[in-house]
Amino acid sequence: MGITLQQLQKMRDRVRGAAPRAAAPVFESSLREANSHTVILGIDPSLRGTGFGVIRLAKPHPLALAHGTISCPATWPSSRCLVRIAETLRDVLRAHQPTVCVVEGLFYAQNLQTAIIMGEARGAAMMVVAEAGLAIYEIATRKVKQAVVGYGAAQKLAVAKMVQRLLNLSKLPEPDAADALALALAHAHETSRYRLAPLKRV
């Protein structure tokens, strides 16, 4: 029985171990990329009180590397607050070298002025993170609460208590810092399971 040159080449490739492999599903390759991140930065942006939290994935539970609130007095003009947010986050990035960032998803504010102010703080934070070369994802508030507490309408205190428990913290984190840590934990949860829908990158 005769064979073609193409068939002969394929046989040689198989003998050498160079046979082509089946392509991996798209969601599988994106999962591997997401799971390669072990240090996650969560940011809960606000002009007067931006929360941040950095966690490292580990066993038996994730470790909190840093968390806090970037507080700005009400007497400060917006521009000064934005500089404070940017400078503090640059320090956090240098100190802990996170590999991915997650921010709270946009919400529809009833007050247009509030939405503008929140957008300014969010933009300042995202600019610094993007400047450092990190991928930025966003998760809706309800999804964060669902992932961390198991209830999408949980109160902030419930979120803080569960964050304290999951990270084995000695004391309850500040509300804004707790929300940022919850974002990081939710991202870790979302990337630890197979998903057909990709995470929302911004």
C-alpha positions as CSV (number, residue, x, y, z in Angstrom):
1,M,0.0,0.0,0.0
2,G,1.5,3.4,-1.0
3,I,1.5,6.5,1.1
4,T,1.8,10.1,0.1
5,L,4.8,12.4,1.1
6,Q,2.5,14.3,3.4
7,Q,1.5,11.1,5.3
8,L,5.1,10.1,5.5
9,Q,6.0,13.5,7.0
10,K,3.3,13.1,9.6
11,M,4.5,9.7,10.6
12,R,8.1,11.1,11.0
13,D,6.7,13.9,13.2
14,R,4.9,11.5,15.4
15,V,8.0,9.3,15.8
16,R,10.0,12.5,16.9
17,G,7.2,13.5,19.3
18,A,6.3,16.6,17.2
19,A,2.8,15.5,16.3
20,P,0.3,18.5,16.5
21,R,-1.8,18.6,19.6
22,A,-5.5,19.5,19.8
23,A,-6.1,23.2,20.5
24,A,-7.0,24.1,24.0
25,P,-10.4,25.7,24.6
26,V,-10.3,29.5,24.8
27,F,-11.6,29.6,28.3
28,E,-9.0,27.1,29.5
29,S,-6.1,29.2,28.2
30,S,-7.5,32.4,29.8
31,L,-8.0,30.5,33.1
32,R,-4.3,29.5,33.1
33,E,-3.4,33.2,32.6
34,A,-5.6,34.3,35.4
35,N,-4.4,31.6,37.8
36,S,-0.8,32.6,37.2
37,H,-1.4,35.7,39.4
38,T,-0.6,35.0,43.1
39,V,-0.4,38.6,44.4
40,I,-3.7,40.5,43.8
41,L,-4.3,44.2,44.4
42,G,-7.9,45.3,45.2
43,I,-9.0,48.9,45.0
44,D,-12.2,50.5,46.2
45,P,-11.9,54.0,44.8
46,S,-13.4,57.1,46.5
47,L,-12.1,60.7,46.5
48,R,-12.1,61.0,50.3
49,G,-11.4,57.4,51.3
50,T,-9.9,55.0,48.7
51,G,-9.5,51.5,50.1
52,F,-6.7,49.2,49.0
53,G,-5.8,45.7,49.8
54,V,-3.1,43.3,48.7
55,I,-3.3,39.5,49.2
56,R,-1.1,36.6,48.3
57,L,-2.7,33.3,47.4
58,A,-1.4,30.6,49.7
59,K,-2.5,27.6,51.7
60,P,-4.3,27.0,53.9
61,H,-5.7,30.5,53.3
62,P,-4.7,33.6,51.4
63,L,-2.4,36.1,53.2
64,A,-3.1,39.8,53.6
65,L,0.2,41.6,52.7
66,A,-1.2,45.2,53.1
67,H,-4.4,47.0,53.4
68,G,-5.6,50.5,54.4
69,T,-7.5,53.6,53.4
70,I,-6.2,56.6,51.5
71,S,-7.9,59.3,53.5
72,C,-8.2,62.9,52.4
73,P,-9.7,65.7,54.5
74,A,-12.9,67.4,53.3
75,T,-10.9,70.7,53.2
76,W,-8.6,69.4,50.5
77,P,-9.4,70.3,46.9
78,S,-10.1,67.4,44.5
79,S,-6.8,67.8,42.7
80,R,-4.8,67.3,45.9
81,C,-6.8,64.2,46.8
82,L,-6.1,62.7,43.4
83,V,-2.4,63.2,43.8
84,R,-2.5,61.6,47.3
85,I,-4.3,58.5,45.8
86,A,-1.7,58.2,43.0
87,E,1.3,58.6,45.2
88,T,0.0,56.1,47.8
89,L,-0.8,53.5,45.2
90,R,2.6,53.9,43.6
91,D,4.2,53.1,47.0
92,V,1.9,50.1,47.4
93,L,2.8,48.8,44.0
94,R,6.6,49.2,44.6
95,A,6.4,47.6,48.0
96,H,4.3,44.5,47.2
97,Q,4.7,44.0,43.4
98,P,1.2,42.7,42.7
99,T,0.7,41.1,39.3
100,V,-3.0,41.9,38.7
101,C,-5.5,44.5,40.0
102,V,-9.3,44.4,40.5
103,V,-11.5,47.4,41.0
104,E,-15.1,47.8,42.0
105,G,-17.5,47.8,39.0
106,L,-19.2,51.1,38.0
107,F,-22.5,51.8,39.6
108,Y,-25.2,54.2,38.6
109,A,-25.2,57.1,41.0
110,Q,-28.4,59.1,41.4
111,N,-26.3,62.3,41.9
112,L,-24.4,63.3,38.8
113,Q,-21.8,65.2,40.8
114,T,-21.2,62.1,43.0
115,A,-20.7,60.1,39.8
116,I,-18.1,62.6,38.4
117,I,-16.2,62.7,41.7
118,M,-16.1,58.8,41.9
119,G,-15.0,58.7,38.3
120,E,-12.1,61.0,39.0
121,A,-10.8,58.9,41.9
122,R,-11.3,55.7,39.9
123,G,-9.4,57.2,36.9
124,A,-6.5,58.3,39.1
125,A,-6.2,54.8,40.6
126,M,-6.5,53.0,37.3
127,M,-3.9,55.3,35.7
128,V,-1.3,54.4,38.3
129,V,-2.0,50.7,38.0
130,A,-1.9,50.7,34.2
131,E,1.3,52.8,34.3
132,A,2.9,49.9,36.2
133,G,1.8,47.4,33.5
134,L,-0.8,45.5,35.4
135,A,-4.0,44.0,33.9
136,I,-7.1,45.6,35.6
137,Y,-10.4,43.8,36.0
138,E,-13.6,44.9,37.5
139,I,-16.2,43.0,39.5
140,A,-19.7,44.3,40.4
141,T,-20.4,44.9,44.1
142,R,-23.1,42.3,44.3
143,K,-20.8,39.6,42.8
144,V,-18.1,40.6,45.4
145,K,-20.5,40.2,48.3
146,Q,-21.9,36.9,46.8
147,A,-18.3,35.5,46.5
148,V,-17.2,36.5,49.9
149,V,-20.3,36.4,52.1
150,G,-22.6,34.2,50.0
151,Y,-25.3,37.0,49.8
152,G,-25.3,39.7,47.2
153,A,-27.0,42.3,49.4
154,A,-24.8,41.8,52.5
155,Q,-24.0,44.8,54.7
156,K,-20.5,46.3,54.9
157,L,-20.0,45.0,58.4
158,A,-20.8,41.4,57.3
159,V,-18.3,41.8,54.4
160,A,-15.6,43.1,56.8
161,K,-16.2,40.2,59.3
162,M,-15.9,37.6,56.6
163,V,-12.8,39.2,55.2
164,Q,-11.3,39.1,58.6
165,R,-12.1,35.4,58.9
166,L,-10.9,34.4,55.5
167,L,-7.6,36.2,55.8
168,N,-7.2,35.3,59.5
169,L,-6.7,39.0,60.5
170,S,-6.2,39.9,64.1
171,K,-8.7,42.7,64.0
172,L,-11.5,44.0,61.8
173,P,-10.2,46.0,58.8
174,E,-11.5,49.5,58.1
175,P,-14.7,49.5,55.9
176,D,-13.0,50.8,52.7
177,A,-9.9,48.5,53.2
178,A,-12.3,45.6,53.8
179,D,-14.1,46.2,50.6
180,A,-10.7,46.3,48.7
181,L,-9.6,43.0,50.3
182,A,-13.0,41.6,49.4
183,L,-12.4,42.6,45.8
184,A,-9.1,40.8,45.8
185,L,-10.6,37.7,47.4
186,A,-13.5,37.7,44.9
187,H,-11.1,37.9,42.0
188,A,-9.2,34.9,43.4
189,H,-12.5,33.0,43.7
190,E,-13.6,33.9,40.2
191,T,-10.3,32.7,38.6
192,S,-10.1,29.5,40.6
193,R,-13.0,27.8,38.6
194,Y,-13.7,27.2,35.0
195,R,-15.7,29.9,33.3
196,L,-17.1,30.2,29.8
197,A,-17.5,34.0,30.1
198,P,-14.2,35.9,30.4
199,L,-13.6,38.2,33.3
200,K,-14.3,41.9,32.5
201,R,-11.0,43.7,31.8
202,V,-10.9,47.5,31.8
